[in-house]
């Protein structure tokens, strides 16, 4: 049981971070507006959680201009994808043990 719990990653313990990673696992990238709408969060809330994931090197931020409008999009890194898969696997094993 201890080994299973070790693979549960604190970086994903908040529902918003879990949501961000879930979206990025099934999409190559997602922009700020899309994540905000899908997750139903405020700008500040989303910004703080994306920063937390970025600081863990689980996502990368790409800023560009589309026309004259700034656009921020996010992608899961290979390291982030692996960490998230490991986290989900650990949760599934924990549920099966219960």
Secondary structure, 3 states (H helix, E strand, C coil): CHHHHHCCCHHHCCHHHHHHHHHHHHCCCEEHHHHHHHHCCCHHHHHHHHHHHHHCCCEEEEEEEECCEEEEEEEECHHHHHHHHHHHHHHHHHHHHC
